[in-house]
Amino acid sequence: MTSTPPSSRPVGGAAEQPRATDSGSAPAAEAPGPSRWWPRFGPGPGRWRLPWPSSLAVLVIQQVGSGFAAHNQRETAVDLEPAARLLLALGPLLLLLRRRFPRTAVFGTSAVTLGYLAAGYPYGPVLLSVVVAGFGALVAGYRYATWGALGMLLVGRLLAAHAFYRWLPPGEDGPGPWGTDLFMAVWMVALCTAGELARVRVAERARREREEAEAAQRRADEERLRIARELHDVLAHSISVINVQAGVGLALLDSDPEQARTALGTIKSASREALGEVRQVLATLRTPGEAPRAPAPGLDRLGELAEQAASAGLQVTTGTEGTPVPLAPGMDLAAFRVVQEALTNVVRHSGSRAARVRVRYGGDVLELRVDDDGPATGSGPAGGGNGLVGMRERIAAFGGTVEAGARADGGFRVRATLPLRSGEQQAPLQ
């Protein structure tokens, strides 16, 4: 059973689903709720909270503000009768639905406001409900629905004030002033502009949060891949040594017990070192942020690597050209692992019992080369296939390249280059 991320969990009942034509894309703030014909209120899963504090504030402002406005418009407007009070209350009540049903809220408040104005009641803060509902719908992405509702209100207001005023209260009054209509058009444009700006900011914030989440996921994936590479390199090399020595020990157990004892000692030493490196890798999972207790291996430990290979029957000669320069810990570890993996492949897949490791420090490039004389045997433990891939991924992370393939004389060569400064390639070793 999978869990839903917090950012996409449903927070209410069945809601209006945005159309692509409303905003060009589905608004991120509208999440589909469970399949219920009526929403559940209050806290908890599958519930959504009504925006009652702000709706109550709008209700109080409209009721009180319209009462004051009526005193100044006694000669030109109808008195605030119970029907007017009801219309002033319907707008804020519809605002309770603006989060889950923004289109219903904006069209409903526009219709209620149009009815209030057409009835000849005094002007005042009755438009506040439309402002709040329209702003919320625009931020949610219901652009066309908001424009349509505001256009309906403006056209209805113009018809009531300039075409049907003879049949609408108050009686025997003339057409409405154009200044009022101009004011209404101006605040509608301002509302749309503010809503669009807010919507863009919300979308930008959502995009940044999404990118941050994706970046965190990429970092986690890269860390898992790094740990997988480390474990592969450590275990592949050590287990290859153990496998060879175990075969030697079994073959000489009766004929040469002393040599068999030496092989068992090599197995013990290789397994102890492998366990230590595995513990160091796993410690980064148990105690994130803490520095490792032991330094990561680097090219300064090529001698130890040659000794381990020798215990598996592989004679390794190492050589360095140029002036060694300090490497970053990650690059030093990558170079060490490439040599380690190349020697492991010689032990597992080559008939040669000798290998040559060359390290050359050029002006801008570190070159690593591991050669054996072959031929390939095709033997070794079953499975694998990730060694060369891991080499290339490690080196590519630092802008380098890895070449691996058979030589013309039947041997095999692994060549890796790592840029030290400018990354310009030097001539390969001859």
C-alpha positions as CSV (number, residue, x, y, z in Angstrom):
1,M,0.0,0.0,0.0
2,T,1.6,3.2,-1.1
3,S,1.4,6.5,0.8
4,T,0.5,9.8,-0.8
5,P,3.0,12.7,-0.5
6,P,1.8,15.5,1.7
7,S,1.8,17.9,-1.1
8,S,-0.8,15.9,-3.1
9,R,-3.0,14.5,-0.3
10,P,-6.7,15.2,-0.7
11,V,-7.9,17.8,1.7
12,G,-11.6,17.8,1.1
13,G,-14.6,16.5,-0.7
14,A,-15.3,16.4,-4.4
15,A,-14.2,19.7,-5.8
16,E,-14.6,21.6,-9.1
17,Q,-11.9,20.3,-11.4
18,P,-10.2,22.9,-13.5
19,R,-10.3,22.8,-17.2
20,A,-7.2,23.4,-19.3
21,T,-8.8,26.4,-20.9
22,D,-9.3,28.1,-17.6
23,S,-5.6,28.9,-17.1
24,G,-3.6,26.9,-19.6
25,S,-2.7,24.4,-17.0
26,A,-4.4,22.7,-14.0
27,P,-4.0,24.9,-10.9
28,A,-1.6,23.3,-8.4
29,A,-3.7,24.3,-5.4
30,E,-6.7,22.3,-6.5
31,A,-6.4,18.7,-5.5
32,P,-9.2,16.2,-6.1
33,G,-10.9,14.9,-3.0
34,P,-12.4,11.5,-2.2
35,S,-15.5,10.5,-4.1
36,R,-18.1,11.9,-1.8
37,W,-21.2,13.7,-2.9
38,W,-20.9,16.1,0.1
39,P,-17.6,17.5,1.6
40,R,-16.7,16.8,5.2
41,F,-15.7,19.8,7.3
42,G,-13.2,20.2,10.1
43,P,-9.7,18.8,10.7
44,G,-8.5,15.4,9.7
45,P,-8.0,13.3,6.5
46,G,-10.5,13.9,3.8
47,R,-11.7,17.1,5.4
48,W,-11.3,20.7,4.5
49,R,-11.7,23.8,6.6
50,L,-14.1,26.6,5.8
51,P,-12.5,30.1,5.5
52,W,-15.1,31.4,8.0
53,P,-12.9,34.1,9.7
54,S,-12.4,36.1,6.5
55,S,-15.9,35.4,5.4
56,L,-17.3,36.7,8.7
57,A,-15.2,39.8,8.4
58,V,-16.6,40.5,4.9
59,L,-20.1,39.9,6.3
60,V,-19.6,42.5,9.1
61,I,-18.0,45.1,6.7
62,Q,-20.8,44.8,4.2
63,Q,-23.6,44.9,6.7
64,V,-22.2,47.8,8.7
65,G,-20.7,49.7,5.8
66,S,-23.8,49.5,3.7
67,G,-25.8,50.8,6.7
68,F,-23.6,53.9,6.8
69,A,-23.8,54.3,3.0
70,A,-27.6,54.2,3.1
71,H,-27.7,57.4,5.3
72,N,-25.9,59.3,2.5
73,Q,-28.0,57.9,-0.3
74,R,-31.6,58.3,1.0
75,E,-32.8,60.3,-1.9
76,T,-31.3,58.2,-4.7
77,A,-31.5,54.6,-3.3
78,V,-33.9,52.2,-1.8
79,D,-33.8,51.8,1.9
80,L,-32.0,48.7,3.4
81,E,-35.0,46.4,3.8
82,P,-34.7,42.8,5.0
83,A,-34.2,41.6,1.3
84,A,-31.2,43.9,1.0
85,R,-29.8,42.5,4.3
86,L,-30.3,39.0,2.9
87,L,-28.4,39.8,-0.3
88,L,-25.6,41.4,1.7
89,A,-25.3,38.2,3.7
90,L,-25.5,35.8,0.7
91,G,-22.2,37.0,-0.7
92,P,-20.1,36.3,2.4
93,L,-21.9,32.9,2.8
94,L,-20.8,32.0,-0.8
95,L,-17.2,33.0,0.1
96,L,-17.2,29.9,2.4
97,L,-17.0,27.8,-0.7
98,R,-14.2,29.8,-2.5
99,R,-11.4,27.4,-1.7
100,R,-13.1,24.2,-2.9
101,F,-15.5,25.7,-5.4
102,P,-13.9,28.9,-6.7
103,R,-16.0,29.2,-9.8
104,T,-19.2,28.7,-7.9
105,A,-18.1,31.4,-5.4
106,V,-17.1,34.0,-8.0
107,F,-20.2,33.5,-10.2
108,G,-22.5,33.4,-7.1
109,T,-21.2,36.5,-5.5
110,S,-21.3,38.3,-8.9
111,A,-25.0,37.3,-9.4
112,V,-25.9,38.4,-5.8
113,T,-24.1,41.7,-6.2
114,L,-25.8,42.3,-9.6
115,G,-29.2,41.6,-8.0
116,Y,-28.4,44.0,-5.1
117,L,-27.4,46.8,-7.5
118,A,-30.3,46.2,-9.9
119,A,-32.8,46.5,-7.0
120,G,-31.6,50.0,-6.4
121,Y,-30.1,49.5,-3.0
122,P,-27.4,52.0,-1.8
123,Y,-23.8,51.6,-3.0
124,G,-21.3,50.5,-0.5
125,P,-18.9,47.7,0.3
126,V,-21.2,45.1,-1.4
127,L,-18.5,44.6,-4.1
128,L,-16.1,43.3,-1.4
129,S,-17.5,39.7,-1.8
130,V,-16.8,39.8,-5.5
131,V,-13.3,41.1,-4.9
132,V,-12.4,38.3,-2.5
133,A,-14.0,35.6,-4.6
134,G,-12.5,36.8,-7.8
135,F,-9.0,37.1,-6.3
136,G,-9.2,33.6,-4.9
137,A,-10.4,32.2,-8.2
138,L,-7.6,33.9,-10.2
139,V,-4.9,32.7,-7.8
140,A,-6.4,29.1,-8.1
141,G,-6.0,29.4,-11.9
142,Y,-9.7,30.0,-12.9
143,R,-8.9,32.9,-15.1
144,Y,-11.6,32.6,-17.7
145,A,-14.3,31.8,-15.1
146,T,-13.3,35.0,-13.2
147,W,-13.3,37.1,-16.3
148,G,-16.7,35.8,-17.3
149,A,-18.2,36.5,-13.9
150,L,-16.8,40.0,-13.8
151,G,-18.0,40.6,-17.3
152,M,-21.5,39.4,-16.4
153,L,-21.5,41.8,-13.5
154,L,-20.4,44.8,-15.5
155,V,-22.7,44.2,-18.5
156,G,-25.6,43.6,-16.1
157,R,-24.8,46.8,-14.2
158,L,-24.7,48.8,-17.5
159,L,-28.0,47.3,-18.7
160,A,-29.7,48.0,-15.4
161,A,-28.4,51.6,-15.1
162,H,-28.8,52.7,-18.7
163,A,-31.4,50.4,-20.4
164,F,-33.9,49.1,-17.9
165,Y,-33.7,51.8,-15.2
166,R,-37.3,52.8,-16.0
167,W,-38.7,49.5,-14.8
168,L,-36.3,49.0,-11.8
169,P,-36.5,50.6,-8.4
170,P,-36.4,53.3,-7.3
171,G,-39.1,54.6,-9.5
172,E,-38.9,57.6,-11.7
173,D,-35.2,57.9,-11.6
174,G,-32.9,58.6,-14.5
175,P,-30.0,56.6,-15.9
176,G,-27.1,55.9,-13.6
177,P,-24.0,58.0,-13.6
178,W,-21.2,56.9,-16.0
179,G,-18.6,57.7,-13.3
180,T,-19.9,54.8,-11.2
181,D,-19.6,52.5,-14.2
182,L,-16.1,53.6,-14.9
183,F,-15.1,53.1,-11.3
184,M,-16.5,49.6,-11.5
185,A,-14.6,48.8,-14.7
186,V,-11.3,50.2,-13.2
187,W,-11.5,48.1,-10.1
188,M,-12.3,45.0,-12.1
189,V,-9.1,45.6,-14.2
190,A,-7.1,46.2,-11.0
191,L,-8.5,43.0,-9.4
192,C,-7.6,40.9,-12.5
193,T,-4.1,42.4,-12.5
194,A,-3.5,41.8,-8.8
195,G,-4.9,38.2,-9.1
196,E,-2.7,37.4,-12.1
197,L,0.4,38.7,-10.3
198,A,-0.5,36.6,-7.2
199,R,-1.1,33.5,-9.4
200,V,2.3,33.9,-11.1
201,R,4.0,34.2,-7.7
202,V,2.2,31.1,-6.4
203,A,3.1,29.2,-9.5
204,E,6.7,30.4,-9.2
205,R,6.9,29.3,-5.6
206,A,5.4,25.9,-6.4
207,R,8.0,25.5,-9.2
208,R,10.9,26.4,-6.9
209,E,9.6,23.9,-4.3
210,R,9.2,21.2,-6.9
211,E,12.8,21.9,-8.2
212,E,14.1,21.7,-4.7
213,A,12.4,18.4,-4.1
214,E,13.7,17.1,-7.4
215,A,17.2,18.2,-6.5
216,A,17.0,16.6,-3.1
217,Q,15.8,13.4,-4.8
218,R,18.7,13.5,-7.2
219,R,21.2,14.0,-4.4
220,A,19.7,11.0,-2.6
221,D,19.9,8.9,-5.8
222,E,23.5,10.0,-6.3
223,E,24.4,9.1,-2.8
224,R,22.8,5.7,-3.1
225,L,24.7,5.2,-6.4
226,R,28.0,6.2,-4.7
227,I,27.5,3.8,-1.9
228,A,26.6,1.0,-4.4
229,R,29.8,1.7,-6.3
230,E,31.9,1.7,-3.1
231,L,30.4,-1.6,-2.0
232,H,30.8,-3.2,-5.4
233,D,34.5,-2.2,-5.6
234,V,35.3,-3.2,-2.1
235,L,33.5,-6.5,-2.2
236,A,34.4,-7.5,-5.8
237,H,38.1,-7.1,-5.1
238,S,38.2,-8.7,-1.7
239,I,35.9,-11.6,-2.6
240,S,38.0,-12.3,-5.7
241,V,41.1,-12.6,-3.5
242,I,39.2,-14.8,-1.1
243,N,37.9,-17.0,-3.9
244,V,41.4,-17.5,-5.3
245,Q,43.0,-18.2,-2.0
246,A,40.1,-20.6,-1.0
247,G,40.8,-22.6,-4.1
248,V,44.5,-22.7,-3.3
249,G,43.8,-23.8,0.2
250,L,41.5,-26.6,-0.8
251,A,43.9,-27.8,-3.4
252,L,46.9,-27.9,-1.0
253,L,45.1,-28.9,2.2
254,D,46.4,-32.4,2.1
255,S,49.7,-32.1,0.1
256,D,51.0,-28.8,1.5
257,P,49.3,-27.9,4.8
258,E,51.7,-25.0,5.4
259,Q,50.8,-23.3,2.1
260,A,47.1,-23.9,2.8
261,R,47.6,-22.2,6.2
262,T,49.1,-19.2,4.3
263,A,46.1,-19.1,2.0
264,L,43.8,-19.1,5.0
265,G,45.7,-16.3,6.6
266,T,45.4,-14.3,3.4
267,I,41.6,-15.0,3.4
268,K,41.4,-13.7,7.0
269,S,43.4,-10.6,6.2
270,A,41.3,-9.8,3.0
271,S,38.0,-10.4,4.8
272,R,39.0,-8.2,7.7
273,E,40.0,-5.3,5.4
274,A,36.8,-5.7,3.4
275,L,34.7,-5.6,6.5
276,G,36.5,-2.5,7.7
277,E,35.8,-0.7,4.4
278,V,32.2,-1.9,4.3
279,R,31.7,-0.6,7.9
280,Q,33.1,2.8,6.8
281,V,30.7,3.0,3.9
282,L,27.7,2.0,5.9
283,A,28.7,4.4,8.7
284,T,27.8,7.3,6.4
285,L,24.2,5.9,6.4
286,R,23.9,5.5,10.2
287,T,25.5,8.8,11.2
288,P,24.9,11.3,8.4
289,G,27.0,14.5,8.6
290,E,29.8,12.9,10.7
291,A,33.3,12.6,9.2
292,P,34.5,9.0,8.5
293,R,36.8,7.6,11.2
294,A,39.3,6.4,8.6
295,P,40.6,8.3,5.6
296,A,39.3,7.1,2.2
297,P,41.8,5.1,0.2
298,G,43.8,6.9,-2.5
299,L,46.7,6.4,-4.9
300,D,49.1,6.5,-1.9
301,R,47.9,3.0,-1.1
302,L,48.7,1.4,-4.4
303,G,51.5,-0.6,-2.6
304,E,48.9,-2.2,-0.4
305,L,46.7,-2.9,-3.4
306,A,49.7,-4.7,-5.1
307,E,50.3,-6.8,-2.0
308,Q,46.7,-7.9,-1.9
309,A,46.8,-8.8,-5.5
310,A,50.0,-10.7,-4.9
311,S,48.3,-12.8,-2.2
312,A,45.8,-13.8,-5.0
313,G,48.7,-14.9,-7.2
314,L,49.0,-11.8,-9.3
315,Q,52.3,-10.0,-9.5
316,V,51.7,-6.3,-9.9
317,T,54.4,-3.8,-10.8
318,T,53.6,-0.1,-10.2
319,G,55.3,3.0,-11.6
320,T,54.8,6.8,-11.4
321,E,55.7,9.4,-14.0
322,G,55.7,13.1,-13.5
323,T,55.5,15.1,-10.3
324,P,52.7,13.9,-8.1
325,V,50.2,16.6,-7.1
326,P,47.6,16.5,-4.3
327,L,44.2,15.3,-5.5
328,A,40.8,16.1,-4.1
329,P,39.6,13.3,-1.8
330,G,36.8,12.3,-4.2
331,M,39.1,12.2,-7.2
332,D,41.8,10.3,-5.3
333,L,39.3,7.7,-4.2
334,A,37.9,7.4,-7.8
335,A,41.4,6.8,-9.2
336,F,42.2,4.2,-6.5
337,R,38.9,2.4,-7.2
338,V,39.6,2.3,-11.0
339,V,43.0,0.6,-10.4
340,Q,41.4,-1.7,-7.8
341,E,38.6,-2.8,-10.2
342,A,41.0,-3.2,-13.1
343,L,43.3,-5.6,-11.0
344,T,40.2,-7.4,-9.8
345,N,39.2,-8.1,-13.4
346,V,42.7,-9.4,-14.1
347,V,42.4,-11.8,-11.2
348,R,38.9,-13.0,-12.3
349,H,39.1,-13.0,-16.1
350,S,42.7,-13.1,-17.3
351,G,45.1,-16.0,-17.7
352,S,48.0,-13.7,-17.0
353,R,49.5,-13.7,-13.5
354,A,51.2,-10.3,-14.0
355,A,49.9,-6.8,-14.3
356,R,51.5,-3.4,-14.7
357,V,50.1,-0.2,-13.2
358,R,51.3,3.1,-14.5
359,V,50.3,6.5,-13.0
360,R,51.4,9.6,-14.9
361,Y,50.9,13.2,-13.7
362,G,50.8,15.5,-16.8
363,G,50.4,19.2,-16.7
364,D,46.6,19.1,-16.7
365,V,45.7,15.4,-16.8
366,L,46.2,12.4,-14.5
367,E,46.5,9.2,-16.5
368,L,46.0,5.7,-15.1
369,R,46.9,2.6,-17.1
370,V,46.6,-1.0,-16.1
371,D,47.9,-3.7,-18.5
372,D,48.0,-7.5,-18.4
373,D,49.3,-9.9,-21.1
374,G,46.2,-12.0,-21.2
375,P,44.7,-14.1,-22.6
376,A,41.1,-13.8,-21.3
377,T,39.9,-17.0,-19.7
378,G,36.2,-16.3,-19.3
379,S,36.5,-17.8,-15.9
380,G,35.7,-16.3,-12.5
381,P,32.7,-16.0,-10.4
382,A,29.4,-15.8,-12.2
383,G,27.5,-12.6,-12.5
384,G,29.1,-9.1,-12.5
385,G,29.2,-6.9,-15.5
386,N,29.1,-3.6,-13.6
387,G,32.8,-3.1,-13.1
388,L,33.6,-1.2,-16.3
389,V,30.3,0.7,-16.0
390,G,31.2,1.7,-12.5
391,M,34.7,2.9,-13.6
392,R,33.2,5.1,-16.3
393,E,30.6,6.6,-14.0
394,R,33.2,7.4,-11.4
395,I,35.6,9.0,-13.8
396,A,32.9,10.8,-15.7
397,A,31.8,12.5,-12.5
398,F,35.1,14.4,-12.6
399,G,35.1,15.1,-16.3
400,G,37.4,12.2,-17.3
401,T,37.2,9.2,-19.6
402,V,37.8,5.5,-19.4
403,E,38.9,3.3,-22.3
404,A,39.1,-0.5,-21.9
405,G,39.8,-3.2,-24.5
406,A,42.0,-5.9,-25.9
407,R,45.5,-5.0,-27.2
408,A,46.8,-6.2,-30.5
409,D,49.3,-8.7,-28.7
410,G,46.4,-10.4,-26.9
411,G,46.6,-8.5,-23.6
412,F,44.1,-6.2,-22.1
413,R,44.4,-2.5,-21.2
414,V,42.4,-0.2,-19.0
415,R,43.2,3.5,-19.5
416,A,41.6,6.3,-17.5
417,T,42.2,10.1,-17.7
418,L,41.2,12.7,-15.1
419,P,41.5,16.4,-15.8
420,L,43.5,18.2,-13.1
421,R,42.9,21.8,-14.2
422,S,41.9,22.7,-17.7
423,G,41.1,19.1,-18.7
424,E,43.3,19.2,-21.9
425,Q,44.3,15.7,-22.9
426,Q,48.0,14.7,-22.9
427,A,49.5,12.2,-25.3
428,P,48.9,8.7,-24.0
429,L,51.7,6.5,-22.5
430,Q,53.6,4.6,-25.2
